[in-house]
C-alpha cells in the first residue's frame, strides 16, 4: 500500500515505515503529525484518485531529528567587470517516519 501526499507543497510517494526528509516542520522530536492532503492511494492494486484530494484519507508520521542538507554554492560573475559574488545555502530538513496510511 502506498499513497501520494502533498507535504508543504511537495508531492511525495510514501509507504509504511518509510523515512523521508521534508522541509522543516515545527514539532518536537517523537511527535505525531498528520497530513490530510492525500492525492492518491493504492491498496493492493485498487487505486483511488482524489479530485483534488481524497476525503477522510490521511498519513500519520512521527517526527525524527532536525537536520541540514548539503551546502549549495551560488556563484555570480559578470565578465570584464571584476564583479564576483559567492553565496551558500543549507536547507533545513526534518526526518519523518511514516507510521500509517489511513484511507
N, CA, C and O atoms as CSV, one atom per row, in Angstrom:
chain,resi,resn,atom,element,x,y,z
A,1,UNK,N,N,0.846,-1.176,0.000
A,1,UNK,CA,C,0.000,0.000,0.000
A,1,UNK,C,C,0.891,1.237,0.000
A,1,UNK,O,O,1.839,1.335,0.779
A,2,UNK,N,N,0.575,2.173,-0.878
A,2,UNK,CA,C,1.299,3.431,-0.897
A,2,UNK,C,C,0.329,4.567,-1.163
A,2,UNK,O,O,-0.809,4.349,-1.578
A,3,UNK,N,N,0.798,5.784,-0.916
A,3,UNK,CA,C,-0.029,6.969,-1.141
A,3,UNK,C,C,0.864,8.081,-1.667
A,3,UNK,O,O,2.067,8.115,-1.407
A,4,UNK,N,N,0.253,8.984,-2.409
A,4,UNK,CA,C,0.938,10.195,-2.832
A,4,UNK,C,C,0.313,11.329,-2.036
A,4,UNK,O,O,-0.891,11.572,-2.120
A,5,UNK,N,N,1.147,12.022,-1.261
A,5,UNK,CA,C,0.661,13.033,-0.333
A,5,UNK,C,C,1.392,14.347,-0.578
A,5,UNK,O,O,2.567,14.364,-0.945
A,6,UNK,N,N,0.676,15.443,-0.369
A,6,UNK,CA,C,1.250,16.783,-0.516
A,6,UNK,C,C,1.721,17.238,0.860
A,6,UNK,O,O,0.911,17.479,1.755
A,7,UNK,N,N,3.046,17.353,1.022
A,7,UNK,CA,C,3.640,17.788,2.280
A,7,UNK,C,C,4.333,19.115,2.046
A,7,UNK,O,O,5.393,19.163,1.422
A,8,UNK,N,N,3.750,20.182,2.535
A,8,UNK,CA,C,4.292,21.534,2.425
A,8,UNK,C,C,4.639,21.896,0.982
A,8,UNK,O,O,5.707,22.445,0.711
A,9,UNK,N,N,3.739,21.587,0.071
A,9,UNK,CA,C,3.915,21.967,-1.327
A,9,UNK,C,C,4.693,20.967,-2.159
A,9,UNK,O,O,4.853,21.183,-3.361
A,10,UNK,N,N,5.181,19.892,-1.581
A,10,UNK,CA,C,5.904,18.867,-2.322
A,10,UNK,C,C,5.087,17.582,-2.332
A,10,UNK,O,O,4.590,17.146,-1.293
A,11,UNK,N,N,4.949,16.978,-3.509
A,11,UNK,CA,C,4.227,15.720,-3.615
A,11,UNK,C,C,5.217,14.576,-3.453
A,11,UNK,O,O,6.235,14.522,-4.142
A,12,UNK,N,N,4.911,13.659,-2.534
A,12,UNK,CA,C,5.808,12.544,-2.245
A,12,UNK,C,C,5.043,11.235,-2.224
A,12,UNK,O,O,3.899,11.173,-1.774
A,13,UNK,N,N,5.689,10.197,-2.714
A,13,UNK,CA,C,5.136,8.848,-2.631
A,13,UNK,C,C,5.623,8.243,-1.318
A,13,UNK,O,O,6.827,8.159,-1.074
A,14,UNK,N,N,4.682,7.825,-0.476
A,14,UNK,CA,C,5.039,7.313,0.843
A,14,UNK,C,C,4.482,5.907,1.033
A,14,UNK,O,O,3.432,5.556,0.496
A,15,UNK,N,N,5.209,5.117,1.806
A,15,UNK,CA,C,4.797,3.779,2.204
A,15,UNK,C,C,5.001,3.654,3.700
A,15,UNK,O,O,5.711,4.459,4.302
A,16,UNK,N,N,4.388,2.655,4.301
A,16,UNK,CA,C,4.507,2.449,5.739
A,16,UNK,C,C,5.959,2.161,6.121
A,16,UNK,O,O,6.661,1.442,5.410
A,17,UNK,N,N,6.403,2.722,7.243
A,17,UNK,CA,C,7.757,2.565,7.803
A,17,UNK,C,C,8.853,3.162,6.925
A,17,UNK,O,O,10.015,2.773,7.045
A,18,UNK,N,N,8.508,4.087,6.056
A,18,UNK,CA,C,9.495,4.737,5.189
A,18,UNK,C,C,10.007,6.000,5.876
A,18,UNK,O,O,9.250,6.706,6.543
A,19,UNK,N,N,11.310,6.277,5.705
A,19,UNK,CA,C,11.903,7.502,6.228
A,19,UNK,C,C,11.947,8.539,5.116
A,19,UNK,O,O,12.337,8.231,3.990
A,20,UNK,N,N,11.546,9.771,5.432
A,20,UNK,CA,C,11.533,10.860,4.467
A,20,UNK,C,C,12.232,12.069,5.069
A,20,UNK,O,O,12.281,12.233,6.288
A,21,UNK,N,N,12.769,12.907,4.202
A,21,UNK,CA,C,13.275,14.205,4.613
A,21,UNK,C,C,12.389,15.254,3.965
A,21,UNK,O,O,12.360,15.382,2.741
A,22,UNK,N,N,11.660,16.012,4.794
A,22,UNK,CA,C,10.751,17.040,4.305
A,22,UNK,C,C,11.240,18.388,4.807
A,22,UNK,O,O,12.066,18.460,5.717
A,23,UNK,N,N,10.722,19.466,4.204
A,23,UNK,CA,C,11.088,20.789,4.678
A,23,UNK,C,C,10.726,20.906,6.153
A,23,UNK,O,O,9.792,20.259,6.626
A,24,UNK,N,N,11.466,21.728,6.865
A,24,UNK,CA,C,11.384,21.815,8.318
A,24,UNK,C,C,9.948,21.947,8.834
A,24,UNK,O,O,9.171,22.780,8.367
A,25,UNK,N,N,9.623,21.089,9.819
A,25,UNK,CA,C,8.332,21.103,10.495
A,25,UNK,C,C,8.590,21.541,11.932
A,25,UNK,O,O,9.480,21.009,12.595
A,26,UNK,N,N,7.818,22.505,12.410
A,26,UNK,CA,C,7.968,22.965,13.790
A,26,UNK,C,C,7.205,22.036,14.720
A,26,UNK,O,O,6.069,22.320,15.101
A,27,UNK,N,N,7.839,20.918,15.086
A,27,UNK,CA,C,7.251,19.943,16.000
A,27,UNK,C,C,8.385,19.294,16.786
A,27,UNK,O,O,9.524,19.227,16.323
A,28,UNK,N,N,8.056,18.828,17.962
A,28,UNK,CA,C,9.047,18.174,18.812
A,28,UNK,C,C,9.406,16.797,18.262
A,28,UNK,O,O,8.622,16.176,17.544
A,29,UNK,N,N,10.598,16.334,18.607
A,29,UNK,CA,C,11.028,15.005,18.183
A,29,UNK,C,C,10.152,13.959,18.868
A,29,UNK,O,O,9.946,14.016,20.080
A,30,UNK,N,N,9.641,13.011,18.098
A,30,UNK,CA,C,8.766,11.971,18.622
A,30,UNK,C,C,7.284,12.299,18.521
A,30,UNK,O,O,6.444,11.449,18.817
A,31,UNK,N,N,6.948,13.520,18.107
A,31,UNK,CA,C,5.543,13.914,17.989
A,31,UNK,C,C,4.919,13.297,16.746
A,31,UNK,O,O,5.603,13.023,15.760
A,32,UNK,N,N,3.607,13.083,16.808
A,32,UNK,CA,C,2.860,12.558,15.659
A,32,UNK,C,C,2.252,13.736,14.899
A,32,UNK,O,O,1.658,14.632,15.499
A,33,UNK,N,N,2.406,13.725,13.573
A,33,UNK,CA,C,1.872,14.772,12.711
A,33,UNK,C,C,1.034,14.096,11.632
A,33,UNK,O,O,1.416,13.051,11.106
A,34,UNK,N,N,-0.116,14.699,11.302
A,34,UNK,CA,C,-1.000,14.146,10.280
A,34,UNK,C,C,-1.019,15.064,9.064
A,34,UNK,O,O,-1.112,16.284,9.200
A,35,UNK,N,N,-0.931,14.475,7.884
A,35,UNK,CA,C,-1.046,15.209,6.630
A,35,UNK,C,C,-2.328,14.723,5.940
A,35,UNK,O,O,-2.496,13.529,5.694
A,36,UNK,N,N,-3.226,15.663,5.633
A,36,UNK,CA,C,-4.539,15.296,5.103
A,36,UNK,C,C,-4.686,15.564,3.614
A,36,UNK,O,O,-5.743,15.282,3.049
A,37,UNK,N,N,-3.669,16.094,2.966
A,37,UNK,CA,C,-3.742,16.338,1.520
A,37,UNK,C,C,-3.245,15.102,0.782
A,37,UNK,O,O,-2.164,15.115,0.192
A,38,UNK,N,N,-4.032,14.040,0.817
A,38,UNK,CA,C,-3.697,12.788,0.141
A,38,UNK,C,C,-4.285,12.838,-1.262
A,38,UNK,O,O,-5.496,12.987,-1.429
A,39,UNK,N,N,-3.430,12.713,-2.265
A,39,UNK,CA,C,-3.865,12.839,-3.654
A,39,UNK,C,C,-4.210,11.504,-4.299
A,39,UNK,O,O,-5.062,11.446,-5.185
A,40,UNK,N,N,-3.551,10.424,-3.862
A,40,UNK,CA,C,-3.768,9.108,-4.475
A,40,UNK,C,C,-3.451,8.033,-3.451
A,40,UNK,O,O,-2.512,8.174,-2.667
A,41,UNK,N,N,-4.226,6.967,-3.455
A,41,UNK,CA,C,-3.979,5.822,-2.578
A,41,UNK,C,C,-4.070,4.553,-3.405
A,41,UNK,O,O,-4.996,4.388,-4.200
A,42,UNK,N,N,-3.109,3.656,-3.220
A,42,UNK,CA,C,-3.113,2.349,-3.889
A,42,UNK,C,C,-3.149,1.269,-2.815
A,42,UNK,O,O,-2.177,1.079,-2.084
A,43,UNK,N,N,-4.290,0.554,-2.724
A,43,UNK,CA,C,-4.446,-0.550,-1.781
A,43,UNK,C,C,-4.421,-1.850,-2.565
A,43,UNK,O,O,-5.455,-2.276,-3.078
A,44,UNK,N,N,-3.288,-2.475,-2.667
A,44,UNK,CA,C,-3.145,-3.767,-3.342
A,44,UNK,C,C,-3.745,-3.767,-4.745
A,44,UNK,O,O,-4.458,-4.699,-5.117
A,45,UNK,N,N,-3.459,-2.733,-5.517
A,45,UNK,CA,C,-3.925,-2.655,-6.888
A,45,UNK,C,C,-5.196,-1.851,-7.085
A,45,UNK,O,O,-5.513,-1.479,-8.214
A,46,UNK,N,N,-5.939,-1.570,-6.010
A,46,UNK,CA,C,-7.143,-0.746,-6.107
A,46,UNK,C,C,-6.743,0.714,-5.908
A,46,UNK,O,O,-6.498,1.152,-4.784
A,47,UNK,N,N,-6.681,1.455,-7.001
A,47,UNK,CA,C,-6.199,2.834,-6.965
A,47,UNK,C,C,-7.374,3.785,-6.788
A,47,UNK,O,O,-8.375,3.693,-7.498
A,48,UNK,N,N,-7.240,4.706,-5.826
A,48,UNK,CA,C,-8.228,5.757,-5.596
A,48,UNK,C,C,-7.553,7.089,-5.855
A,48,UNK,O,O,-6.543,7.409,-5.229
A,49,UNK,N,N,-8.106,7.867,-6.774
A,49,UNK,CA,C,-7.543,9.168,-7.130
A,49,UNK,C,C,-8.488,10.249,-6.626
A,49,UNK,O,O,-9.697,10.175,-6.843
A,50,UNK,N,N,-7.938,11.243,-5.961
A,50,UNK,CA,C,-8.739,12.338,-5.436
A,50,UNK,C,C,-8.974,13.416,-6.472
A,50,UNK,O,O,-8.293,13.481,-7.496
A,51,UNK,N,N,-9.960,14.267,-6.186
A,51,UNK,CA,C,-10.244,15.377,-7.088
A,51,UNK,C,C,-10.439,16.646,-6.270
A,51,UNK,O,O,-11.601,16.988,-6.048
A,52,UNK,N,N,-9.472,17.360,-5.812
A,52,UNK,CA,C,-8.034,17.112,-5.883
A,52,UNK,C,C,-7.507,16.207,-4.770
A,52,UNK,O,O,-6.443,15.608,-4.926
A,53,UNK,N,N,-8.237,16.091,-3.635
A,53,UNK,CA,C,-7.768,15.217,-2.562
A,53,UNK,C,C,-8.841,14.186,-2.227
A,53,UNK,O,O,-9.994,14.310,-2.642
A,54,UNK,N,N,-8.441,13.167,-1.470
A,54,UNK,CA,C,-9.358,12.111,-1.054
A,54,UNK,C,C,-9.918,12.488,0.315
A,54,UNK,O,O,-9.160,12.754,1.248
A,55,UNK,N,N,-11.248,12.512,0.434
A,55,UNK,CA,C,-11.884,12.866,1.704
A,55,UNK,C,C,-11.658,11.766,2.734
A,55,UNK,O,O,-11.834,10.583,2.441
A,56,UNK,N,N,-11.270,12.163,3.935
A,56,UNK,CA,C,-11.084,11.212,5.034
A,56,UNK,C,C,-9.757,10.495,5.036
A,56,UNK,O,O,-9.462,9.773,5.988
A,57,UNK,N,N,-8.944,10.662,4.014
A,57,UNK,CA,C,-7.645,9.993,3.970
A,57,UNK,C,C,-6.594,10.880,4.622
A,57,UNK,O,O,-6.628,12.104,4.500
A,58,UNK,N,N,-5.664,10.240,5.313
A,58,UNK,CA,C,-4.561,10.987,5.910
A,58,UNK,C,C,-3.371,10.077,6.122
A,58,UNK,O,O,-3.490,8.852,6.159
A,59,UNK,N,N,-2.222,10.713,6.262
A,59,UNK,CA,C,-0.975,9.995,6.503
A,59,UNK,C,C,-0.440,10.464,7.846
A,59,UNK,O,O,-0.275,11.663,8.067
A,60,UNK,N,N,-0.169,9.524,8.743
A,60,UNK,CA,C,0.339,9.838,10.076
A,60,UNK,C,C,1.837,9.541,10.092
A,60,UNK,O,O,2.272,8.442,9.748
A,61,UNK,N,N,2.618,10.548,10.501
A,61,UNK,CA,C,4.080,10.394,10.567
A,61,UNK,C,C,4.556,10.736,11.965
A,61,UNK,O,O,3.895,11.450,12.719
A,62,UNK,N,N,5.730,10.200,12.287
A,62,UNK,CA,C,6.395,10.518,13.546
A,62,UNK,C,C,7.612,11.366,13.225
A,62,UNK,O,O,8.405,11.012,12.352
A,63,UNK,N,N,7.764,12.482,13.923
A,63,UNK,CA,C,8.860,13.410,13.660
A,63,UNK,C,C,10.144,12.851,14.260
A,63,UNK,O,O,10.181,12.436,15.418
A,64,UNK,N,N,11.198,12.852,13.440
A,64,UNK,CA,C,12.516,12.420,13.900
A,64,UNK,C,C,13.383,13.628,14.181
A,64,UNK,O,O,12.942,14.586,14.815
A,65,UNK,N,N,14.603,13.579,13.712
A,65,UNK,CA,C,15.558,14.646,14.000
A,65,UNK,C,C,15.453,15.791,12.997
A,65,UNK,O,O,14.932,15.629,11.894
A,66,UNK,N,N,15.960,16.952,13.408
A,66,UNK,CA,C,16.064,18.121,12.542
A,66,UNK,C,C,17.484,18.127,11.987
A,66,UNK,O,O,18.447,18.110,12.753
A,67,UNK,N,N,17.623,18.153,10.660
A,67,UNK,CA,C,18.946,18.091,10.035
A,67,UNK,C,C,19.073,19.189,8.989
A,67,UNK,O,O,18.091,19.824,8.605
A,68,UNK,N,N,20.312,19.397,8.536
A,68,UNK,CA,C,20.584,20.339,7.454
A,68,UNK,C,C,21.016,19.552,6.233
A,68,UNK,O,O,21.683,18.523,6.346
A,69,UNK,N,N,20.631,20.041,5.063
A,69,UNK,CA,C,21.024,19.407,3.815
A,69,UNK,C,C,22.442,19.784,3.419
A,69,UNK,O,O,23.127,20.500,4.150
A,70,UNK,N,N,22.878,19.308,2.276
A,70,UNK,CA,C,24.195,19.641,1.766
A,70,UNK,C,C,24.250,21.108,1.378
A,70,UNK,O,O,23.233,21.711,1.034
A,71,UNK,N,N,25.444,21.674,1.438
A,71,UNK,CA,C,25.603,23.078,1.074
A,71,UNK,C,C,25.536,23.231,-0.442
A,71,UNK,O,O,26.158,22.479,-1.192
A,72,UNK,N,N,24.761,24.229,-0.871
A,72,UNK,CA,C,24.643,24.563,-2.287
A,72,UNK,C,C,25.331,25.912,-2.473
A,72,UNK,O,O,25.005,26.882,-1.789
A,73,UNK,N,N,26.285,25.968,-3.401
A,73,UNK,CA,C,27.009,27.208,-3.662
A,73,UNK,C,C,26.410,27.926,-4.863
A,73,UNK,O,O,26.143,27.318,-5.899
A,74,UNK,N,N,26.205,29.224,-4.706
A,74,UNK,CA,C,25.671,30.056,-5.776
A,74,UNK,C,C,26.753,31.068,-6.127
A,74,UNK,O,O,27.171,31.853,-5.276
A,75,UNK,N,N,27.209,31.051,-7.376
A,75,UNK,CA,C,28.296,31.933,-7.801
A,75,UNK,C,C,27.814,32.820,-8.938
A,75,UNK,O,O,27.325,32.327,-9.954
A,76,UNK,N,N,27.953,34.132,-8.763
A,76,UNK,CA,C,27.579,35.102,-9.784
A,76,UNK,C,C,28.841,35.784,-10.276
A,76,UNK,O,O,29.718,36.121,-9.481
A,77,UNK,N,N,28.939,35.988,-11.576
A,77,UNK,CA,C,30.081,36.688,-12.152
A,77,UNK,C,C,29.618,37.484,-13.358
A,77,UNK,O,O,28.830,37.001,-14.171
A,78,UNK,N,N,30.111,38.700,-13.467
A,78,UNK,CA,C,29.873,39.494,-14.659
A,78,UNK,C,C,31.227,39.661,-15.338
A,78,UNK,O,O,32.160,40.231,-14.772
A,79,UNK,N,N,31.313,39.157,-16.551
A,79,UNK,CA,C,32.608,39.156,-17.223
A,79,UNK,C,C,33.066,40.574,-17.558
A,79,UNK,O,O,32.266,41.455,-17.875
A,80,UNK,N,N,34.349,40.755,-17.478
A,80,UNK,CA,C,35.046,42.004,-17.783
A,80,UNK,C,C,34.678,43.158,-16.852
A,80,UNK,O,O,35.025,44.302,-17.144
A,81,UNK,N,N,34.002,42.902,-15.766
A,81,UNK,CA,C,33.616,43.966,-14.836
A,81,UNK,C,C,34.298,43.822,-13.470
A,81,UNK,O,O,34.261,44.743,-12.654
A,82,UNK,N,N,34.909,42.681,-13.231
A,82,UNK,CA,C,35.528,42.439,-11.935
A,82,UNK,C,C,34.523,42.109,-10.839
A,82,UNK,O,O,34.864,42.131,-9.656
A,83,UNK,N,N,33.298,41.806,-11.218
A,83,UNK,CA,C,32.246,41.513,-10.240
A,83,UNK,C,C,32.142,40.003,-10.039
A,83,UNK,O,O,31.878,39.247,-10.975
A,84,UNK,N,N,32.359,39.585,-8.783
A,84,UNK,CA,C,32.177,38.184,-8.419
A,84,UNK,C,C,31.503,38.123,-7.061
A,84,UNK,O,O,31.850,38.885,-6.158
A,85,UNK,N,N,30.545,37.227,-6.909
A,85,UNK,CA,C,29.856,37.085,-5.638
A,85,UNK,C,C,29.595,35.597,-5.394
A,85,UNK,O,O,29.063,34.907,-6.264
A,86,UNK,N,N,29.966,35.114,-4.229
A,86,UNK,CA,C,29.762,33.716,-3.851
A,86,UNK,C,C,28.831,33.679,-2.649
A,86,UNK,O,O,29.055,34.363,-1.651
A,87,UNK,N,N,27.789,32.873,-2.759
A,87,UNK,CA,C,26.815,32.742,-1.687
A,87,UNK,C,C,26.550,31.259,-1.468
A,87,UNK,O,O,26.624,30.470,-2.410
A,88,UNK,N,N,26.247,30.878,-0.252
A,88,UNK,CA,C,25.961,29.487,0.057
A,88,UNK,C,C,24.642,29.355,0.788
A,88,UNK,O,O,24.163,30.311,1.398
A,89,UNK,N,N,24.045,28.148,0.727
A,89,UNK,CA,C,22.766,27.898,1.383
A,89,UNK,C,C,22.712,26.445,1.835
A,89,UNK,O,O,23.117,25.541,1.104
A,90,UNK,N,N,22.204,26.229,3.051
A,90,UNK,CA,C,21.942,24.875,3.554
A,90,UNK,C,C,20.486,24.805,3.981
A,90,UNK,O,O,20.063,25.520,4.888
A,91,UNK,N,N,19.725,23.944,3.327
A,91,UNK,CA,C,18.294,23.820,3.599
A,91,UNK,C,C,18.070,23.061,4.901
A,91,UNK,O,O,18.780,22.098,5.193
A,92,UNK,N,N,17.085,23.493,5.680
A,92,UNK,CA,C,16.699,22.823,6.920
A,92,UNK,C,C,15.683,21.719,6.590
A,92,UNK,O,O,14.690,21.971,5.908
A,93,UNK,N,N,15.935,20.511,7.072
A,93,UNK,CA,C,15.040,19.384,6.834
A,93,UNK,C,C,14.620,18.753,8.151
A,93,UNK,O,O,15.296,18.894,9.171
A,94,UNK,N,N,13.497,18.060,8.111
A,94,UNK,CA,C,13.031,17.250,9.237
A,94,UNK,C,C,12.907,15.815,8.757
A,94,UNK,O,O,12.295,15.546,7.723
A,95,UNK,N,N,13.485,14.905,9.507
A,95,UNK,CA,C,13.359,13.482,9.173
A,95,UNK,C,C,12.046,12.982,9.773
A,95,UNK,O,O,11.800,13.167,10.964
A,96,UNK,N,N,11.205,12.352,8.957
A,96,UNK,CA,C,9.943,11.801,9.444
A,96,UNK,C,C,9.863,10.335,9.054
A,96,UNK,O,O,10.429,9.907,8.048
A,97,UNK,N,N,9.145,9.573,9.876
A,97,UNK,CA,C,8.926,8.151,9.613
A,97,UNK,C,C,7.425,7.944,9.469
A,97,UNK,O,O,6.660,8.318,10.358
A,98,UNK,N,N,6.999,7.354,8.363
A,98,UNK,CA,C,5.577,7.127,8.090
A,98,UNK,C,C,5.106,5.974,8.970
A,98,UNK,O,O,5.615,4.857,8.871
A,99,UNK,N,N,4.119,6.257,9.841
A,99,UNK,CA,C,3.600,5.239,10.744
A,99,UNK,C,C,2.406,4.506,10.149
A,99,UNK,O,O,2.332,3.280,10.230
A,100,UNK,N,N,1.461,5.249,9.547
A,100,UNK,CA,C,0.299,4.578,8.949
A,100,UNK,C,C,-0.341,5.459,7.885
A,100,UNK,O,O,-0.231,6.685,7.908
A,101,UNK,N,N,-1.008,4.796,6.958
A,101,UNK,CA,C,-1.769,5.467,5.911
A,101,UNK,C,C,-3.229,5.101,6.115
A,101,UNK,O,O,-3.602,3.931,6.029
A,102,UNK,N,N,-4.048,6.097,6.385
A,102,UNK,CA,C,-5.476,5.861,6.643
A,102,UNK,C,C,-6.247,6.310,5.405
A,102,UNK,O,O,-6.191,7.478,5.021
A,103,UNK,N,N,-6.969,5.374,4.781
A,103,UNK,CA,C,-7.726,5.705,3.572
A,103,UNK,C,C,-9.110,5.072,3.610
A,103,UNK,O,O,-9.893,5.242,2.675
